[in-house]
Amino acid sequence: MNHHEFEAVIKQPAAIRYEYFIKKAADYEEIWGLYNDGWATAEDDMGNVLIPFYPNEKFAETFAKNEWEGFKAKKIEMDDFLEKWLPGMKSDGIKSSIFPTDTDSAVMNVDILLKDLKAELENY
């Protein structure tokens, strides 16, 4: 990915970045999170726990700042994400924060994220 594509993607609204995330995650069959003696988390205005996820290492590393300073991008294989992560997050009441930037994020219910990823994977 060149610098121009990178800049263009992070300037998109959350809904467009979500679509980009789904396509890229399915393309490469991996998800990226932030890790430092535990996975990065955030809270929404309602106090719900969110875990941020990115479509690649560069995006994840770019936003490892502020409350996530010192965190490193860490890859999650798609199979693990679908079979372990999402069911575990659902049972724990944790939502996904897809592709958060300095301005916003697509906060997604686990069931919707799972459905969207599986639908996109069927295209391959």
Disulfide bonds with the S-S distance in Angstrom:
none
